[in-house]
Amino acid sequence: MKRFTVKIGDHHFDIHTSSDQVIDWFADSYHMIEPTQASKSSDVHVQVEAGYGTSFIDHAYVAHRMDERIIFERRDYRLVMSADCTLAMLAVNNAFSLRHAMMNLYSTWIVHANWGLLLHASCAVDANDNAILFSGRSGAGKSTAARLSAPRTLLSDEAAIVRIKDGQADVLDSPFRSETDLSGVSQSHPLKAIHLLVQSSEIRRRRIQPAEAMLFMMDKLFYWSFEGDERRNVMRLQTALLQTVPVYELEFQKNSRFWEVI
Amino acid sequence: MKPKYCWSSATESAELEGTWVIMNADNGTLTRLSGVSGYIWSMLREPSSVADVAESVVSEYEVTIDVATVDSERLLQELFEIGAVEYAS
């Protein structure tokens, strides 16, 4: 059994595995920490094995609770978490399954800890070191906005890690990516604005009232909740986020001129 | 005795710039209330009857007690049907 630590957001995940393949998958996408560099004890301990199920077919899943454990099953992975989310056993089919399963685990952990949210969004850093989020319906242009934001630092191209604490929201580098690599920046960036993208022949933005924004944002979360208390935590975090950060609808063309109105 | 209503234990709600968003935590559905409806929702933090609500609405808005009673009763019934309010014990 081999053991190493990966850092996601502010959190250390202690990974145990007997699979060299699993180690390679983590090394490809995550910030690995040498044991001597670990500045704190791990938040979550995860045992990971490969060879589970079939490759990805669809998003159909079953989530249930048994003997104080949370169990999440999809055809390409099985995740079992302790009720406090600090211990997990994960069996995956391939690197794609591992990424989704780790997003699931991480999202569950940060909501449980009342720390923040994993949002379906790309995120770039502006000239003032603020984080600017781009979200929207599937196909709205999150990845396009990320690509068109070069050479700005990208904190995410798919799933943005947002910490919500003491009346402030910050974005941290996300390993949960579809097209780009971890940026490698270690510090967090204050979240200045959230944009819901709409492709258009115009370039303009309008503020969306926070209550209306909450209805839009609820389905922009990576979260697979199945119990009322978890939904309450999500809503409280969303409320704190929307009390802190303005949300805009951004009509944009497929060029970088949208940055002129941000 | 007239029944009193209050926020259901299944709900979580938040006020954002004057508009309330109400979530039914059992099924995740969201409801948005603003204006007089939002004002009535905020009242239901404490157990209130239709008459209590209507009287308070009349004191805050330019509306007759008859209209306020009909509208309050209708809103409370709708909120009751979606599980957002329950009878106060």
Boltz contact constraints between the chains, C-beta under 6 A:
constraints:
  - contact:
      token1: [A, 210]
      token2: [B, 16]
      max_distance: 6.0
  - contact:
      token1: [A, 210]
      token2: [B, 17]
      max_distance: 6.0
  - contact:
      token1: [A, 211]
      token2: [B, 16]
      max_distance: 6.0
  - contact:
      token1: [A, 211]
      token2: [B, 19]
      max_distance: 6.0
  - contact:
      token1: [A, 211]
      token2: [B, 21]
      max_distance: 6.0
  - contact:
      token1: [A, 211]
      token2: [B, 32]
      max_distance: 6.0
  - contact:
      token1: [A, 214]
      token2: [B, 21]
      max_distance: 6.0
  - contact:
      token1: [A, 215]
      token2: [B, 30]
      max_distance: 6.0
  - contact:
      token1: [A, 228]
      token2: [B, 25]
      max_distance: 6.0
  - contact:
      token1: [A, 228]
      token2: [B, 26]
      max_distance: 6.0
  - contact:
      token1: [A, 231]
      token2: [B, 25]
      max_distance: 6.0
  - contact:
      token1: [A, 231]
      token2: [B, 28]
      max_distance: 6.0
  - contact:
      token1: [A, 232]
      token2: [B, 12]
      max_distance: 6.0
  - contact:
      token1: [A, 232]
      token2: [B, 25]
      max_distance: 6.0
  - contact:
      token1: [A, 235]
      token2: [B, 12]
      max_distance: 6.0
  - contact:
      token1: [A, 235]
      token2: [B, 23]
      max_distance: 6.0
  - contact:
      token1: [A, 239]
      token2: [B, 14]
      max_distance: 6.0
  - contact:
      token1: [A, 242]
      token2: [B, 16]
      max_distance: 6.0
